[in-house]
Amino acid sequence: MEQAESRRRSAYLAGAVLLFAAAVVIRFMFGDELSRFPVDLRVYRAGADAIRHGDPLYALRMPDNGLAFTYPVFAALVFIPFSLAPFWLAKVALAAISLTALMAISVCAVRMTGLRRFPHAVSLSLAIAGLALFTEPVTRTFRLGQINLIVVALILLDMTVLRNTRWHGALIGLATGIKVTPGLFIVYLLAIGRRRAAATGMAAFATTVALGLIVQPGQAWAFWTDHMLDPNRVGGVSYISNQSILGVVSRLLADDYPPRLLTLGLGAVVVAAGLWGARLLERRGDELLAVNAVALATLLASPISWAHHWVWFVPALVALATTVCPDRLRTGDPGAWLKSVAALGWAILFLVGPMWRLPHNPVRDDIGLTPWQALVAASYCLAGTCYLIWLLSRAAALRPSRNEARAV
């Protein structure tokens, strides 16, 4: 009996490995991810070259498309190895690191659900990573030579592998030093009472800022006091790829500069609600849901959340799918079936990327859309808002009563 069970598990694992390997081969051999000329990787390399040659980092403009370096000085330091290597090698290396990061995201997300039995957890992780390879945010990340998967992996590795170590918070601080927006996770650590981890994250982040100030003091100061606060420097906020609140409001009002009080107010509400929900979910042991609440709040409130930034849909899909109990499905529980449909719809949405089915142009601002087009153009933002509302409703349902609070 035990031998039969062992053979069955081995067959599941072997099948999952083969399917993932097939997904990788199909994606990279028959897709055009590695044959393209990734524009963002070119910008990263140019930024690193500017650091090496002592040129002003934020005066950099790519000659063919006018793109600028939009990350902190520390990020340019991180990209120096990619600038020293031949372009083809840098492209392959970044793709390999991103593929490894995708696997790490999947494994960490599955682990945070509490499923750790081998080989079930590994098989599920491989299946999720294989599916994610064909989704729009992940595909676009590889095509552009972006670092989204690496940033998400750093955060999830911190929340799992480093969870009970003295270094908990360090990778989150490092991710913040590279891309700024992960800083909300440091606030989350503080909100849930992990003060030492929050302090470690702040120390790691401060170290990255200090390194930038040492290498290019004037440019680093300009970034933290000016460039970081100017979303238009990153790109037109109304471009259809921007799936943040600011992007949606900008397109609805046909204005690249919508009322700041409106967009900042909505962003503040989303951040506060996300942290409140995350705190309650973490208290009840739903840490993956809590992390997703913080991630979605970050994506919605950030001035720029390009479609490829939404690789956070991967751990969100894991969290949504694993709330469905197979036993409840067999008994016909309508709540379980509703969640199954929601999980399927969430996966399909990011497989399709509906906004790209509309006319768009990165040079021309995508404003003046019809109401139906504006709805489709906001698909990721609307889906993320609905998901966050579900997380908040779940957190509110788990909120302890006054009597329970007094007992604690």
Secondary structure, DSSP 8 states (H G I E B T S, - for coil): -HHHHHHHHHHHHHHHHHHHHHHHHHHHHSSSTTTS--HHHHHHHHHHHHHHHT--GGG---TTT-----S-HHHHHHTHHHHHS-HHHHHHHHHHHHHHHHHHHHHHHHHHTT---TTHHHHHHHHHHHHHTTSHHHHHHHHHT--HHHHHHHHHHHHHTTTTSTTTTHHHHHHHHHHSTTHHHHHHHHHTT-HHHHHHHHHHHHHHHHHHHHHSHHHHHHHHHTGGG-GGGTS-TTSTTB-SHHHHHHHHTT-SS--HHHHHHHHHHHHHHHHHHHHHHHHTT-HHHHHHHHHHHHHHHSS--BGGGGGGHHHHHHHHHTTS-HHHHHTT-HHHHHHHHHHHHHHHHHHH-GGGGS---SSS---S--HHHHHHHTHHHHHHHHHHHHHHHHHHHH---HHHHHH-
